[in-house]
Amino acid sequence: MIEVFKTNVQEVEQSVMIVGKLLEHFPNSIVNFDLEDCDKILRVHAASISNHKIIELLNSHGFHCEALP
């Protein structure tokens, strides 16, 4: 399953930190950002994904995150 999120992450360093945190919670997943996209897309590919947990994690680090349909 792949989930796509709109974020306000701007810097590569921020995205690297968030990817690391997400991989701690979802160790067998593939996580990446597309910071070139106007929505600063976060993609998470995993067998089981908790949108709530991903949004909560980004919010706890001061970032906006919302699931895209």
CHARMM internal coordinates of N, CA and C (Angstrom, degrees):
IC EDIT
DIST 1 N 1 CA 1.4368
DIST 1 CA 1 C 1.5229
ANGL 1 N 1 CA 1 C 108.32
DIST 1 C 2 N 1.3137
ANGL 1 CA 1 C 2 N 116.11
DIHE 1 N 1 CA 1 C 2 N 140.44
DIST 2 N 2 CA 1.4615
ANGL 1 C 2 N 2 CA 121.77
DIHE 1 CA 1 C 2 N 2 CA 178.07
DIST 2 CA 2 C 1.5216
ANGL 2 N 2 CA 2 C 108.38
DIHE 1 C 2 N 2 CA 2 C -121.04
DIST 2 C 3 N 1.3188
ANGL 2 CA 2 C 3 N 115.51
DIHE 2 N 2 CA 2 C 3 N 130.01
DIST 3 N 3 CA 1.4669
ANGL 2 C 3 N 3 CA 121.19
DIHE 2 CA 2 C 3 N 3 CA 174.77
DIST 3 CA 3 C 1.5221
ANGL 3 N 3 CA 3 C 108.04
DIHE 2 C 3 N 3 CA 3 C -116.05
DIST 3 C 4 N 1.3280
ANGL 3 CA 3 C 4 N 115.23
DIHE 3 N 3 CA 3 C 4 N 143.66
DIST 4 N 4 CA 1.4612
ANGL 3 C 4 N 4 CA 121.46
DIHE 3 CA 3 C 4 N 4 CA -178.65
DIST 4 CA 4 C 1.5215
ANGL 4 N 4 CA 4 C 108.03
DIHE 3 C 4 N 4 CA 4 C -123.00
DIST 4 C 5 N 1.3403
ANGL 4 CA 4 C 5 N 115.18
DIHE 4 N 4 CA 4 C 5 N 135.52
DIST 5 N 5 CA 1.4572
ANGL 4 C 5 N 5 CA 121.55
DIHE 4 CA 4 C 5 N 5 CA -176.12
DIST 5 CA 5 C 1.5212
ANGL 5 N 5 CA 5 C 110.46
DIHE 4 C 5 N 5 CA 5 C -128.33
DIST 5 C 6 N 1.3282
ANGL 5 CA 5 C 6 N 115.24
DIHE 5 N 5 CA 5 C 6 N 145.07
DIST 6 N 6 CA 1.4615
ANGL 5 C 6 N 6 CA 122.99
DIHE 5 CA 5 C 6 N 6 CA 171.90
DIST 6 CA 6 C 1.5261
ANGL 6 N 6 CA 6 C 106.39
DIHE 5 C 6 N 6 CA 6 C -92.15
DIST 6 C 7 N 1.3458
ANGL 6 CA 6 C 7 N 117.13
DIHE 6 N 6 CA 6 C 7 N 131.05
DIST 7 N 7 CA 1.4592
ANGL 6 C 7 N 7 CA 120.62
DIHE 6 CA 6 C 7 N 7 CA -179.10
DIST 7 CA 7 C 1.5292
ANGL 7 N 7 CA 7 C 110.04
DIHE 6 C 7 N 7 CA 7 C -131.96
DIST 7 C 8 N 1.3221
ANGL 7 CA 7 C 8 N 114.84
DIHE 7 N 7 CA 7 C 8 N 175.81
DIST 8 N 8 CA 1.4657
ANGL 7 C 8 N 8 CA 119.38
DIHE 7 CA 7 C 8 N 8 CA 172.47
DIST 8 CA 8 C 1.5319
ANGL 8 N 8 CA 8 C 111.19
DIHE 7 C 8 N 8 CA 8 C -116.21
DIST 8 C 9 N 1.3270
ANGL 8 CA 8 C 9 N 116.54
DIHE 8 N 8 CA 8 C 9 N 24.00
DIST 9 N 9 CA 1.4647
ANGL 8 C 9 N 9 CA 121.77
DIHE 8 CA 8 C 9 N 9 CA 177.03
DIST 9 CA 9 C 1.5263
ANGL 9 N 9 CA 9 C 107.41
DIHE 8 C 9 N 9 CA 9 C -68.48
DIST 9 C 10 N 1.3322
ANGL 9 CA 9 C 10 N 116.82
DIHE 9 N 9 CA 9 C 10 N 129.68
DIST 10 N 10 CA 1.4636
ANGL 9 C 10 N 10 CA 120.95
DIHE 9 CA 9 C 10 N 10 CA -175.47
DIST 10 CA 10 C 1.5227
ANGL 10 N 10 CA 10 C 113.40
DIHE 9 C 10 N 10 CA 10 C -110.15
DIST 10 C 11 N 1.3070
ANGL 10 CA 10 C 11 N 117.50
DIHE 10 N 10 CA 10 C 11 N -37.39
DIST 11 N 11 CA 1.4644
ANGL 10 C 11 N 11 CA 121.82
DIHE 10 CA 10 C 11 N 11 CA -170.81
DIST 11 CA 11 C 1.5270
ANGL 11 N 11 CA 11 C 112.24
DIHE 10 C 11 N 11 CA 11 C -102.56
DIST 11 C 12 N 1.3192
ANGL 11 CA 11 C 12 N 115.99
DIHE 11 N 11 CA 11 C 12 N 147.09
DIST 12 N 12 CA 1.4644
ANGL 11 C 12 N 12 CA 121.89
DIHE 11 CA 11 C 12 N 12 CA 177.70
DIST 12 CA 12 C 1.5238
ANGL 12 N 12 CA 12 C 109.72
DIHE 11 C 12 N 12 CA 12 C -59.35
DIST 12 C 13 N 1.3410
ANGL 12 CA 12 C 13 N 117.46
DIHE 12 N 12 CA 12 C 13 N -40.40
DIST 13 N 13 CA 1.4631
ANGL 12 C 13 N 13 CA 121.07
DIHE 12 CA 12 C 13 N 13 CA -179.10
DIST 13 CA 13 C 1.5326
ANGL 13 N 13 CA 13 C 110.91
DIHE 12 C 13 N 13 CA 13 C -60.85
DIST 13 C 14 N 1.3260
ANGL 13 CA 13 C 14 N 116.25
DIHE 13 N 13 CA 13 C 14 N -39.42
DIST 14 N 14 CA 1.4652
ANGL 13 C 14 N 14 CA 120.78
DIHE 13 CA 13 C 14 N 14 CA 177.88
DIST 14 CA 14 C 1.5205
ANGL 14 N 14 CA 14 C 110.06
DIHE 13 C 14 N 14 CA 14 C -64.51
DIST 14 C 15 N 1.3223
ANGL 14 CA 14 C 15 N 116.76
DIHE 14 N 14 CA 14 C 15 N -43.94
DIST 15 N 15 CA 1.4640
ANGL 14 C 15 N 15 CA 120.28
DIHE 14 CA 14 C 15 N 15 CA -178.22
DIST 15 CA 15 C 1.5287
ANGL 15 N 15 CA 15 C 110.89
DIHE 14 C 15 N 15 CA 15 C -64.82
DIST 15 C 16 N 1.3311
ANGL 15 CA 15 C 16 N 117.47
DIHE 15 N 15 CA 15 C 16 N -38.54
DIST 16 N 16 CA 1.4591
ANGL 15 C 16 N 16 CA 121.04
DIHE 15 CA 15 C 16 N 16 CA 179.05
DIST 16 CA 16 C 1.5285
ANGL 16 N 16 CA 16 C 110.27
DIHE 15 C 16 N 16 CA 16 C -62.43
DIST 16 C 17 N 1.3374
ANGL 16 CA 16 C 17 N 116.94
DIHE 16 N 16 CA 16 C 17 N -43.60
DIST 17 N 17 CA 1.4691
ANGL 16 C 17 N 17 CA 121.48
DIHE 16 CA 16 C 17 N 17 CA 178.91
DIST 17 CA 17 C 1.5302
ANGL 17 N 17 CA 17 C 110.53
DIHE 16 C 17 N 17 CA 17 C -62.49
DIST 17 C 18 N 1.3209
ANGL 17 CA 17 C 18 N 116.92
DIHE 17 N 17 CA 17 C 18 N -44.47
DIST 18 N 18 CA 1.4693
ANGL 17 C 18 N 18 CA 120.73
DIHE 17 CA 17 C 18 N 18 CA -178.51
DIST 18 CA 18 C 1.5227
ANGL 18 N 18 CA 18 C 111.10
DIHE 17 C 18 N 18 CA 18 C -66.93
DIST 18 C 19 N 1.3215
ANGL 18 CA 18 C 19 N 117.32
DIHE 18 N 18 CA 18 C 19 N -41.99
DIST 19 N 19 CA 1.4721
ANGL 18 C 19 N 19 CA 120.35
DIHE 18 CA 18 C 19 N 19 CA 177.19
DIST 19 CA 19 C 1.5221
ANGL 19 N 19 CA 19 C 109.33
DIHE 18 C 19 N 19 CA 19 C -57.49
DIST 19 C 20 N 1.3339
ANGL 19 CA 19 C 20 N 117.28
DIHE 19 N 19 CA 19 C 20 N -44.36
DIST 20 N 20 CA 1.4661
ANGL 19 C 20 N 20 CA 121.05
DIHE 19 CA 19 C 20 N 20 CA 178.63
DIST 20 CA 20 C 1.5140
ANGL 20 N 20 CA 20 C 112.08
DIHE 19 C 20 N 20 CA 20 C -60.19
DIST 20 C 21 N 1.3346
ANGL 20 CA 20 C 21 N 116.92
DIHE 20 N 20 CA 20 C 21 N -44.41
DIST 21 N 21 CA 1.4691
ANGL 20 C 21 N 21 CA 121.00
DIHE 20 CA 20 C 21 N 21 CA 179.24
DIST 21 CA 21 C 1.5301
ANGL 21 N 21 CA 21 C 110.81
DIHE 20 C 21 N 21 CA 21 C -64.33
DIST 21 C 22 N 1.3267
ANGL 21 CA 21 C 22 N 116.85
DIHE 21 N 21 CA 21 C 22 N -42.06
DIST 22 N 22 CA 1.4671
ANGL 21 C 22 N 22 CA 120.07
DIHE 21 CA 21 C 22 N 22 CA 179.98
DIST 22 CA 22 C 1.5271
ANGL 22 N 22 CA 22 C 111.02
DIHE 21 C 22 N 22 CA 22 C -65.83
DIST 22 C 23 N 1.3221
ANGL 22 CA 22 C 23 N 117.22
DIHE 22 N 22 CA 22 C 23 N -37.02
DIST 23 N 23 CA 1.4613
ANGL 22 C 23 N 23 CA 119.90
DIHE 22 CA 22 C 23 N 23 CA 179.16
DIST 23 CA 23 C 1.5305
ANGL 23 N 23 CA 23 C 111.74
DIHE 22 C 23 N 23 CA 23 C -69.03
DIST 23 C 24 N 1.3355
ANGL 23 CA 23 C 24 N 117.26
DIHE 23 N 23 CA 23 C 24 N -24.89
DIST 24 N 24 CA 1.4678
ANGL 23 C 24 N 24 CA 119.88
DIHE 23 CA 23 C 24 N 24 CA 173.39
DIST 24 CA 24 C 1.5251
ANGL 24 N 24 CA 24 C 110.42
DIHE 23 C 24 N 24 CA 24 C -64.91
DIST 24 C 25 N 1.3370
ANGL 24 CA 24 C 25 N 116.38
DIHE 24 N 24 CA 24 C 25 N -38.35
DIST 25 N 25 CA 1.4712
ANGL 24 C 25 N 25 CA 121.75
DIHE 24 CA 24 C 25 N 25 CA -178.18
DIST 25 CA 25 C 1.5281
ANGL 25 N 25 CA 25 C 112.46
DIHE 24 C 25 N 25 CA 25 C -85.93
DIST 25 C 26 N 1.3289
ANGL 25 CA 25 C 26 N 116.57
DIHE 25 N 25 CA 25 C 26 N -29.64
DIST 26 N 26 CA 1.4692
ANGL 25 C 26 N 26 CA 122.18
DIHE 25 CA 25 C 26 N 26 CA -178.73
DIST 26 CA 26 C 1.5343
ANGL 26 N 26 CA 26 C 108.32
DIHE 25 C 26 N 26 CA 26 C -129.17
DIST 26 C 27 N 1.3474
ANGL 26 CA 26 C 27 N 117.35
DIHE 26 N 26 CA 26 C 27 N 72.12
DIST 27 N 27 CA 1.4756
ANGL 26 C 27 N 27 CA 120.97
DIHE 26 CA 26 C 27 N 27 CA -170.04
DIST 27 CA 27 C 1.5231
ANGL 27 N 27 CA 27 C 116.25
DIHE 26 C 27 N 27 CA 27 C -62.51
DIST 27 C 28 N 1.2949
ANGL 27 CA 27 C 28 N 118.81
DIHE 27 N 27 CA 27 C 28 N -26.29
DIST 28 N 28 CA 1.4676
ANGL 27 C 28 N 28 CA 120.45
DIHE 27 CA 27 C 28 N 28 CA -178.11
DIST 28 CA 28 C 1.5196
ANGL 28 N 28 CA 28 C 112.02
DIHE 27 C 28 N 28 CA 28 C -102.55
DIST 28 C 29 N 1.3237
ANGL 28 CA 28 C 29 N 116.32
DIHE 28 N 28 CA 28 C 29 N 31.32
DIST 29 N 29 CA 1.4579
ANGL 28 C 29 N 29 CA 120.24
DIHE 28 CA 28 C 29 N 29 CA -177.19
DIST 29 CA 29 C 1.5262
ANGL 29 N 29 CA 29 C 111.24
DIHE 28 C 29 N 29 CA 29 C -113.17
DIST 29 C 30 N 1.3042
ANGL 29 CA 29 C 30 N 114.92
DIHE 29 N 29 CA 29 C 30 N 167.94
DIST 30 N 30 CA 1.4640
ANGL 29 C 30 N 30 CA 122.37
DIHE 29 CA 29 C 30 N 30 CA 173.55
DIST 30 CA 30 C 1.5207
ANGL 30 N 30 CA 30 C 106.08
DIHE 29 C 30 N 30 CA 30 C -112.72
DIST 30 C 31 N 1.3307
ANGL 30 CA 30 C 31 N 116.21
DIHE 30 N 30 CA 30 C 31 N 123.13
DIST 31 N 31 CA 1.4558
ANGL 30 C 31 N 31 CA 122.02
DIHE 30 CA 30 C 31 N 31 CA -175.80
DIST 31 CA 31 C 1.5169
ANGL 31 N 31 CA 31 C 108.20
DIHE 30 C 31 N 31 CA 31 C -126.97
DIST 31 C 32 N 1.3432
ANGL 31 CA 31 C 32 N 116.83
DIHE 31 N 31 CA 31 C 32 N 130.69
DIST 32 N 32 CA 1.4601
ANGL 31 C 32 N 32 CA 118.88
DIHE 31 CA 31 C 32 N 32 CA 175.54
DIST 32 CA 32 C 1.5187
ANGL 32 N 32 CA 32 C 111.12
DIHE 31 C 32 N 32 CA 32 C -152.95
DIST 32 C 33 N 1.3224
ANGL 32 CA 32 C 33 N 114.38
DIHE 32 N 32 CA 32 C 33 N 160.19
DIST 33 N 33 CA 1.4582
ANGL 32 C 33 N 33 CA 122.68
DIHE 32 CA 32 C 33 N 33 CA 178.07
DIST 33 CA 33 C 1.5155
ANGL 33 N 33 CA 33 C 109.59
DIHE 32 C 33 N 33 CA 33 C -112.68
DIST 33 C 34 N 1.3234
ANGL 33 CA 33 C 34 N 115.92
DIHE 33 N 33 CA 33 C 34 N 150.86
DIST 34 N 34 CA 1.4542
ANGL 33 C 34 N 34 CA 123.01
DIHE 33 CA 33 C 34 N 34 CA 167.25
DIST 34 CA 34 C 1.5170
ANGL 34 N 34 CA 34 C 106.08
DIHE 33 C 34 N 34 CA 34 C -119.35
DIST 34 C 35 N 1.3376
ANGL 34 CA 34 C 35 N 116.24
DIHE 34 N 34 CA 34 C 35 N 88.56
DIST 35 N 35 CA 1.4571
ANGL 34 C 35 N 35 CA 121.07
DIHE 34 CA 34 C 35 N 35 CA -177.07
DIST 35 CA 35 C 1.5220
ANGL 35 N 35 CA 35 C 112.34
DIHE 34 C 35 N 35 CA 35 C -76.58
DIST 35 C 36 N 1.3328
ANGL 35 CA 35 C 36 N 117.36
DIHE 35 N 35 CA 35 C 36 N -10.55
DIST 36 N 36 CA 1.4703
ANGL 35 C 36 N 36 CA 121.18
DIHE 35 CA 35 C 36 N 36 CA 176.55
DIST 36 CA 36 C 1.5315
ANGL 36 N 36 CA 36 C 110.96
DIHE 35 C 36 N 36 CA 36 C -77.27
DIST 36 C 37 N 1.3243
ANGL 36 CA 36 C 37 N 116.23
DIHE 36 N 36 CA 36 C 37 N -24.92
DIST 37 N 37 CA 1.4682
ANGL 36 C 37 N 37 CA 121.27
DIHE 36 CA 36 C 37 N 37 CA 179.45
DIST 37 CA 37 C 1.5194
ANGL 37 N 37 CA 37 C 109.37
DIHE 36 C 37 N 37 CA 37 C -70.96
DIST 37 C 38 N 1.3233
ANGL 37 CA 37 C 38 N 117.19
DIHE 37 N 37 CA 37 C 38 N 145.77
DIST 38 N 38 CA 1.4699
ANGL 37 C 38 N 38 CA 120.85
DIHE 37 CA 37 C 38 N 38 CA -178.65
DIST 38 CA 38 C 1.5299
ANGL 38 N 38 CA 38 C 111.81
DIHE 37 C 38 N 38 CA 38 C -62.86
DIST 38 C 39 N 1.3326
ANGL 38 CA 38 C 39 N 117.97
DIHE 38 N 38 CA 38 C 39 N -23.92
DIST 39 N 39 CA 1.4651
ANGL 38 C 39 N 39 CA 121.68
DIHE 38 CA 38 C 39 N 39 CA 179.07
DIST 39 CA 39 C 1.5234
ANGL 39 N 39 CA 39 C 113.28
DIHE 38 C 39 N 39 CA 39 C -94.27
DIST 39 C 40 N 1.3360
ANGL 39 CA 39 C 40 N 117.60
DIHE 39 N 39 CA 39 C 40 N 4.92
DIST 40 N 40 CA 1.4764
ANGL 39 C 40 N 40 CA 121.96
DIHE 39 CA 39 C 40 N 40 CA 178.86
DIST 40 CA 40 C 1.5274
ANGL 40 N 40 CA 40 C 109.85
DIHE 39 C 40 N 40 CA 40 C 48.33
DIST 40 C 41 N 1.3140
ANGL 40 CA 40 C 41 N 114.99
DIHE 40 N 40 CA 40 C 41 N 60.07
DIST 41 N 41 CA 1.4613
ANGL 40 C 41 N 41 CA 124.06
DIHE 40 CA 40 C 41 N 41 CA -169.91
DIST 41 CA 41 C 1.5310
ANGL 41 N 41 CA 41 C 113.04
DIHE 40 C 41 N 41 CA 41 C -64.60
DIST 41 C 42 N 1.3165
ANGL 41 CA 41 C 42 N 114.56
DIHE 41 N 41 CA 41 C 42 N 134.57
DIST 42 N 42 CA 1.4647
ANGL 41 C 42 N 42 CA 123.20
DIHE 41 CA 41 C 42 N 42 CA 170.24
DIST 42 CA 42 C 1.5201
ANGL 42 N 42 CA 42 C 106.58
DIHE 41 C 42 N 42 CA 42 C -111.97
DIST 42 C 43 N 1.3422
ANGL 42 CA 42 C 43 N 116.90
DIHE 42 N 42 CA 42 C 43 N 127.47
DIST 43 N 43 CA 1.4659
ANGL 42 C 43 N 43 CA 121.91
DIHE 42 CA 42 C 43 N 43 CA 176.68
DIST 43 CA 43 C 1.5166
ANGL 43 N 43 CA 43 C 108.74
DIHE 42 C 43 N 43 CA 43 C -115.79
DIST 43 C 44 N 1.3207
ANGL 43 CA 43 C 44 N 114.82
DIHE 43 N 43 CA 43 C 44 N 134.40
DIST 44 N 44 CA 1.4589
ANGL 43 C 44 N 44 CA 120.74
DIHE 43 CA 43 C 44 N 44 CA 176.64
DIST 44 CA 44 C 1.5236
ANGL 44 N 44 CA 44 C 107.31
DIHE 43 C 44 N 44 CA 44 C -126.98
DIST 44 C 45 N 1.3304
ANGL 44 CA 44 C 45 N 115.72
DIHE 44 N 44 CA 44 C 45 N 121.92
DIST 45 N 45 CA 1.4610
ANGL 44 C 45 N 45 CA 122.11
DIHE 44 CA 44 C 45 N 45 CA 179.53
DIST 45 CA 45 C 1.5224
ANGL 45 N 45 CA 45 C 107.06
DIHE 44 C 45 N 45 CA 45 C -115.94
DIST 45 C 46 N 1.3329
ANGL 45 CA 45 C 46 N 115.91
DIHE 45 N 45 CA 45 C 46 N 112.69
DIST 46 N 46 CA 1.4656
ANGL 45 C 46 N 46 CA 120.63
DIHE 45 CA 45 C 46 N 46 CA -178.13
DIST 46 CA 46 C 1.5201
ANGL 46 N 46 CA 46 C 109.56
DIHE 45 C 46 N 46 CA 46 C -154.67
DIST 46 C 47 N 1.3254
ANGL 46 CA 46 C 47 N 115.20
DIHE 46 N 46 CA 46 C 47 N 162.91
DIST 47 N 47 CA 1.4643
ANGL 46 C 47 N 47 CA 120.17
DIHE 46 CA 46 C 47 N 47 CA 178.06
DIST 47 CA 47 C 1.5276
ANGL 47 N 47 CA 47 C 110.46
DIHE 46 C 47 N 47 CA 47 C -66.00
DIST 47 C 48 N 1.3222
ANGL 47 CA 47 C 48 N 116.30
DIHE 47 N 47 CA 47 C 48 N -37.23
DIST 48 N 48 CA 1.4619
ANGL 47 C 48 N 48 CA 121.34
DIHE 47 CA 47 C 48 N 48 CA -179.23
DIST 48 CA 48 C 1.5238
ANGL 48 N 48 CA 48 C 108.05
DIHE 47 C 48 N 48 CA 48 C -137.25
DIST 48 C 49 N 1.3348
ANGL 48 CA 48 C 49 N 116.16
DIHE 48 N 48 CA 48 C 49 N 126.47
DIST 49 N 49 CA 1.4599
ANGL 48 C 49 N 49 CA 120.95
DIHE 48 CA 48 C 49 N 49 CA -176.53
DIST 49 CA 49 C 1.5250
ANGL 49 N 49 CA 49 C 109.47
DIHE 48 C 49 N 49 CA 49 C -128.18
DIST 49 C 50 N 1.3207
ANGL 49 CA 49 C 50 N 115.87
DIHE 49 N 49 CA 49 C 50 N 135.14
DIST 50 N 50 CA 1.4598
ANGL 49 C 50 N 50 CA 121.64
DIHE 49 CA 49 C 50 N 50 CA 174.46
DIST 50 CA 50 C 1.5230
ANGL 50 N 50 CA 50 C 108.43
DIHE 49 C 50 N 50 CA 50 C -108.15
DIST 50 C 51 N 1.3412
ANGL 50 CA 50 C 51 N 116.04
DIHE 50 N 50 CA 50 C 51 N 100.26
DIST 51 N 51 CA 1.4634
ANGL 50 C 51 N 51 CA 119.89
DIHE 50 CA 50 C 51 N 51 CA 179.26
DIST 51 CA 51 C 1.5212
ANGL 51 N 51 CA 51 C 110.76
DIHE 50 C 51 N 51 CA 51 C -55.32
DIST 51 C 52 N 1.3251
ANGL 51 CA 51 C 52 N 116.10
DIHE 51 N 51 CA 51 C 52 N -41.87
DIST 52 N 52 CA 1.4658
ANGL 51 C 52 N 52 CA 120.99
DIHE 51 CA 51 C 52 N 52 CA -178.55
DIST 52 CA 52 C 1.5301
ANGL 52 N 52 CA 52 C 110.49
DIHE 51 C 52 N 52 CA 52 C -59.61
DIST 52 C 53 N 1.3128
ANGL 52 CA 52 C 53 N 117.11
DIHE 52 N 52 CA 52 C 53 N -44.30
DIST 53 N 53 CA 1.4664
ANGL 52 C 53 N 53 CA 121.51
DIHE 52 CA 52 C 53 N 53 CA -178.17
DIST 53 CA 53 C 1.5309
ANGL 53 N 53 CA 53 C 110.76
DIHE 52 C 53 N 53 CA 53 C -66.54
DIST 53 C 54 N 1.3248
ANGL 53 CA 53 C 54 N 117.44
DIHE 53 N 53 CA 53 C 54 N -39.81
DIST 54 N 54 CA 1.4637
ANGL 53 C 54 N 54 CA 121.29
DIHE 53 CA 53 C 54 N 54 CA 179.19
DIST 54 CA 54 C 1.5262
ANGL 54 N 54 CA 54 C 110.08
DIHE 53 C 54 N 54 CA 54 C -65.34
DIST 54 C 55 N 1.3208
ANGL 54 CA 54 C 55 N 116.53
DIHE 54 N 54 CA 54 C 55 N -46.80
DIST 55 N 55 CA 1.4669
ANGL 54 C 55 N 55 CA 120.71
DIHE 54 CA 54 C 55 N 55 CA 179.15
DIST 55 CA 55 C 1.5206
ANGL 55 N 55 CA 55 C 110.15
DIHE 54 C 55 N 55 CA 55 C -62.63
DIST 55 C 56 N 1.3162
ANGL 55 CA 55 C 56 N 116.93
DIHE 55 N 55 CA 55 C 56 N -43.62
DIST 56 N 56 CA 1.4636
ANGL 55 C 56 N 56 CA 122.02
DIHE 55 CA 55 C 56 N 56 CA 179.30
DIST 56 CA 56 C 1.5330
ANGL 56 N 56 CA 56 C 111.10
DIHE 55 C 56 N 56 CA 56 C -60.81
DIST 56 C 57 N 1.3237
ANGL 56 CA 56 C 57 N 117.11
DIHE 56 N 56 CA 56 C 57 N -42.32
DIST 57 N 57 CA 1.4645
ANGL 56 C 57 N 57 CA 121.19
DIHE 56 CA 56 C 57 N 57 CA -179.42
DIST 57 CA 57 C 1.5331
ANGL 57 N 57 CA 57 C 110.64
DIHE 56 C 57 N 57 CA 57 C -63.57
DIST 57 C 58 N 1.3176
ANGL 57 CA 57 C 58 N 117.53
DIHE 57 N 57 CA 57 C 58 N -46.90
DIST 58 N 58 CA 1.4639
ANGL 57 C 58 N 58 CA 119.50
DIHE 57 CA 57 C 58 N 58 CA 178.94
DIST 58 CA 58 C 1.5270
ANGL 58 N 58 CA 58 C 111.00
DIHE 57 C 58 N 58 CA 58 C -64.58
DIST 58 C 59 N 1.3254
ANGL 58 CA 58 C 59 N 116.90
DIHE 58 N 58 CA 58 C 59 N -41.62
DIST 59 N 59 CA 1.4668
ANGL 58 C 59 N 59 CA 120.42
DIHE 58 CA 58 C 59 N 59 CA 178.16
DIST 59 CA 59 C 1.5255
ANGL 59 N 59 CA 59 C 111.16
DIHE 58 C 59 N 59 CA 59 C -60.54
DIST 59 C 60 N 1.3315
ANGL 59 CA 59 C 60 N 117.50
DIHE 59 N 59 CA 59 C 60 N -38.69
DIST 60 N 60 CA 1.4623
ANGL 59 C 60 N 60 CA 121.12
DIHE 59 CA 59 C 60 N 60 CA -178.37
DIST 60 CA 60 C 1.5305
ANGL 60 N 60 CA 60 C 111.80
DIHE 59 C 60 N 60 CA 60 C -66.32
DIST 60 C 61 N 1.3371
ANGL 60 CA 60 C 61 N 116.70
DIHE 60 N 60 CA 60 C 61 N -19.52
DIST 61 N 61 CA 1.4626
ANGL 60 C 61 N 61 CA 121.31
DIHE 60 CA 60 C 61 N 61 CA 176.86
DIST 61 CA 61 C 1.5199
ANGL 61 N 61 CA 61 C 111.60
DIHE 60 C 61 N 61 CA 61 C -101.57
DIST 61 C 62 N 1.3325
ANGL 61 CA 61 C 62 N 116.11
DIHE 61 N 61 CA 61 C 62 N 12.24
DIST 62 N 62 CA 1.4677
ANGL 61 C 62 N 62 CA 120.98
DIHE 61 CA 61 C 62 N 62 CA 174.57
DIST 62 CA 62 C 1.5193
ANGL 62 N 62 CA 62 C 116.17
DIHE 61 C 62 N 62 CA 62 C 85.50
DIST 62 C 63 N 1.3282
ANGL 62 CA 62 C 63 N 116.68
DIHE 62 N 62 CA 62 C 63 N 16.62
DIST 63 N 63 CA 1.4550
ANGL 62 C 63 N 63 CA 120.65
DIHE 62 CA 62 C 63 N 63 CA -179.49
DIST 63 CA 63 C 1.5218
ANGL 63 N 63 CA 63 C 111.19
DIHE 62 C 63 N 63 CA 63 C -110.01
DIST 63 C 64 N 1.3277
ANGL 63 CA 63 C 64 N 115.15
DIHE 63 N 63 CA 63 C 64 N 149.77
DIST 64 N 64 CA 1.4600
ANGL 63 C 64 N 64 CA 121.26
DIHE 63 CA 63 C 64 N 64 CA 173.76
DIST 64 CA 64 C 1.5259
ANGL 64 N 64 CA 64 C 107.72
DIHE 63 C 64 N 64 CA 64 C -86.26
DIST 64 C 65 N 1.3137
ANGL 64 CA 64 C 65 N 116.08
DIHE 64 N 64 CA 64 C 65 N 142.34
DIST 65 N 65 CA 1.4584
ANGL 64 C 65 N 65 CA 121.52
DIHE 64 CA 64 C 65 N 65 CA 178.81
DIST 65 CA 65 C 1.5090
ANGL 65 N 65 CA 65 C 108.92
DIHE 64 C 65 N 65 CA 65 C -152.15
DIST 65 C 66 N 1.3276
ANGL 65 CA 65 C 66 N 116.74
DIHE 65 N 65 CA 65 C 66 N 131.72
DIST 66 N 66 CA 1.4619
ANGL 65 C 66 N 66 CA 120.67
DIHE 65 CA 65 C 66 N 66 CA 175.06
DIST 66 CA 66 C 1.5203
ANGL 66 N 66 CA 66 C 109.79
DIHE 65 C 66 N 66 CA 66 C -142.45
DIST 66 C 67 N 1.3092
ANGL 66 CA 66 C 67 N 115.23
DIHE 66 N 66 CA 66 C 67 N 141.38
DIST 67 N 67 CA 1.4617
ANGL 66 C 67 N 67 CA 121.14
DIHE 66 CA 66 C 67 N 67 CA 179.72
DIST 67 CA 67 C 1.5194
ANGL 67 N 67 CA 67 C 109.50
DIHE 66 C 67 N 67 CA 67 C -70.36
DIST 67 C 68 N 1.3192
ANGL 67 CA 67 C 68 N 115.82
DIHE 67 N 67 CA 67 C 68 N 137.54
DIST 68 N 68 CA 1.4630
ANGL 67 C 68 N 68 CA 120.87
DIHE 67 CA 67 C 68 N 68 CA 175.10
DIST 68 CA 68 C 1.5260
ANGL 68 N 68 CA 68 C 108.95
DIHE 67 C 68 N 68 CA 68 C -97.03
DIST 68 C 69 N 1.3309
ANGL 68 CA 68 C 69 N 116.42
DIHE 68 N 68 CA 68 C 69 N 145.52
DIST 69 N 69 CA 1.4744
ANGL 68 C 69 N 69 CA 118.71
DIHE 68 CA 68 C 69 N 69 CA -179.49
DIST 69 CA 69 C 1.5113
ANGL 69 N 69 CA 69 C 112.62
DIHE 68 C 69 N 69 CA 69 C -69.71
END
COOR INIT
IC SEED 1 N 1 CA 1 C
IC BUILD
